[in-house]
């Protein structure tokens, strides 16, 4: 990857990926789509592969009209086009499913492998509704509960896909943090045990007495990897997602990816085995009064 402005490549790539998918759903060739929008086929290729240095709103709107996308899809595509022009990319979370959150959901849906590290709360793909609701209440931000829970349930359908691999590292404290009360925690831990038995899910706990490791410095993160495309040029490189109270951060530079790859390997070194993790979850269930 070239030395371009920090992370502006990610929204360009995501915009290109979505436009390419819309075109393919319409069963249009790139040449035909470019001709109908009065642009060169090479120009559209650069846009779809994230190589276009300038992305104009009028171009995105023309393609949206051609592909007959919905208003919500157009809104996200135009937002991505705007983000691609920024030198830095640190977006604030503003309640509801904001475009930056929608981008993560899109990346999660496209990923073939997801590894995540959490020190305080469970990742969304493993949360039960009551646990999720308690987190929203603690944050104190307005949300449309039914809509948000619907999105969460849709996201969790990824766990039924055998081509998707989910690796979870949890700090010991995640199992002991009281979120929603005793009854919620008992149900949540039961759900966690069920999830740990899925063939494409690996859950491993990092105990309090584990040797010092890079996870303590990395804080929470998600490491997303994407399927290989028949055309290597179109294969998406990994993306690191980091969320905080102030905003979300997407990292995709090779040096950044290497740092988090090292952190993931270090977590593998110190985490309990899957079987020992299940035993610990069962023990903590009893501590909660099961």
N, C-alpha and C positions, 0 to 999 in steps of 0.2 A: 504494500500500500504506500502511496506517495505521501510526502510530508505536507498534507493539506491542513486547513484549519481544523481545530480540535473537534472531532466527532460530527462535522457537517456531512461526512460521508454516509453516516448511518441513515438519516432521513432520506438522502438521495437514493440509497439502495432500497429502502423500504418502499419509497414512492415507485421506483422502477419495478420492483417485484409485483406490487399490486396492479400497476398498469398492465404489466405483461399478463397477469392472471385474468384481468378483465378482457383483454384482447383475445386470449385463448378460449375463454368461455363463449365469446361471440364467434368463435371459429374463423377468425380473420388472420390472414398472413400479415407479417410486419409490413411487407411492401404495399399491400392493399390498404392497410390502416394509414400508413404514412401518406399515400397518394390522396386518400379521401380528406386528410387534414392539411393537404398542400405543404407537406414537408418531405425531406429526403428520408429514405429508408435508413441510412446511416445515422441520421439525427435521432430517429426514433430508437434505433438500437442503442445509441449512447444513453438515451434517457432511461430505457428499460434496464440497462446494466449498471446504472448509477455513475456513469462516466461523464455525464453532461455537466459542464462547469456553471452554466446559467440555465435556470428553469423558470420559464415565464408562466404567469397565471393564465394568460390567454391560451397557451399551448395545452396546459392541463385541462382547462375548461373545454377546449375543442375535443380532446380525447374523451372526456367525461360525457359529452354530448354524443359522440360516436358510439361509445360503449353502453350508453343508456344506464349509467350508474344512478343509484339513489341519491337523494339530497345529503343524507348522512355520509355516504361514501365520498361524495364530492367534497364535503366539508373537511374530511380527514385528509384527502389527497391535497387539497389546497393548503392545509396546515403544514403538511410534510414539505411541500414546495417552499413555503415561507421559512421553515426551520432549516432547510438546506442552504439558505443564504446567510446563515448566522455563523460567526467565527467560533463561538462557544455554544455548548448545548447543555444547559442546566435548567430544566423546566420545573416550575412550581406546580405542586399538586393543588387543585382548586375545587375539589368536591365533585361528586358524580363520576361518570366515566369520561374524564377529560381526554383530549386527543393524545396526550403523552401516555396516559394509562391505556388507551385503546391501542396505541402502538405496541405496548408490551404484550397485551392480550393477543395481538396479531403475530408477534414474534413467537410467543409461547405456542400458539396454534400451528406455526410452521416448523417449529423445532423438532428434530428427531431424538435429541438427547438434552436433558435438563438436569444439571447438578446444582444444588442449592444448600446454603449454610445459614442457619438461623440460631440466634443466641437468646431470644426472648419470647417469640411467638412462632406458631407453626406456619408453614407456607400455605397459601390459599388453596392449593390443590388438595390439601389434606384436612381442611377445616370443616367442621359441621356448622350448620346455620346459626345455632345458638352461640357458639364460640365466636363466629364472625360478627354477629350482632353486638356482642359484648365489646369487641374491639372498636366498632364504630361508635358505640356509646361513650367509650373512654376518650376517643379522639374529639368528640363534641362537634363534629362537622355534619351539616345536613346531608342526608342521603335518602334516596328513594329505595326503601328497604326491599320491596318486592322485586324491583328492577335489578338491584345489586345482587340479591340472592339468585335471581335467574341467571345473571351473568356468571356468578360463581359456579352454579350447577353446570352450566354449559362448558366452562373451562375444565371442570373435573371430568368431563366425558373423555378427555385426553387419556386418562388412566385406563380406559377400556381399549385403547389402541395398542396392539402388540408391537407395532413398529416404533412406538414411543417409549423411551427409557427414562425413568425418573429416579435420580439418586439424591437422597436427602441426608444431610448431616445436621444433627440437632445438639445444641449444648444441653447439658443435664438440666439446667434451670428452666428450659422450655416446658418440661414435664411437671414442674413444681409451681410454676407461676399461676396464681389463681386468676383465671379469666372466666367470668360468668358464674362463679360459685362452684361448690363441690359437685353438685349433680351434673353440671355442664362438663366439668373436667373429667368425671368418670366416663361420661358418654364419649367425650372427645378421645380419651385414651383407648377406649374400646374400638372406636373407629380407626385410630392409628394402628392398632394391632391388626385389624382387618386389612388395612392398606398395605401393611408390611408383608402380607402373604401373597400379594399380587405378583405374578411372575416377572413383570417389567418394572417393579418398584423395589428399591433398596433403601431401607431406613437404618441409620446407624447413629448411636448416641456417643457424644464425646463427654466422658464423665468429668466431674470436678477435679479428680485427682490425676487426670491425664497429664503427660509431660507438656511443657510449654510448646505452643504450635502457632503457625501463621494465622490461623483463624481468629486468634485474639486480636490481631492487628488489622485483619481484613474487614472485620465486622460482617454484617449480613450481606450476602450477594447471591445472584443467580447466574449461572454459566450456561448459556444457550448455544447449542450446536445444531447445524442444519443439514439436511440430506444433500448428498452429492448430486449435482445436476449432470445429465448426459454431456452437456457442454461445460467443461471445467470453468470457463469464463463466468458462467452464471451461478456457480456454487457460492453460497453466502458464507463468509468467514464467521467465526464465533462472535458472540456479543455478550458483554458482561453488564448486568443490570444491578444497580445499587439504589436502594430507596432509603430516604430519611424523612424526618418530620418536615424539613424545609423543601424537599423536592426529590426528583429522581435523576439519576445519572446513568448514561449509556456509554460504555467504553468499548472500542473496537480496534484500537491500534495494536500492532503485534506485541509491543513491549508491555502494554497493559494486559493483554490476554495471557502472556507468559507469566506475569506476576500472579494472576488469579489461578492459573493452572498449577503453579507451585503451591499456592495455598490449598487448593483442592487435594493435591497429592499429600500434603502434610496432614490434612484432616483424615485421609485414608489411613495414614500411619498411626494416628493416636485413637481413632474411633473404635468402639466395641464392634464385635462381629454382629451380623444380623441376628443370630440366635441369642447372643448375650443381650442384645438390645431388647428383644422381645421379653426376655426374662426380667430385665430392669423395668420395662413398661408395666408388666404384670405386678411387680413388687410395688411400684409407685401407685398403681390403682388401689392396692390394699391400703397404702398410706392415706389415700383420699377417702377411705372408708367403705370401699366396695365389699 
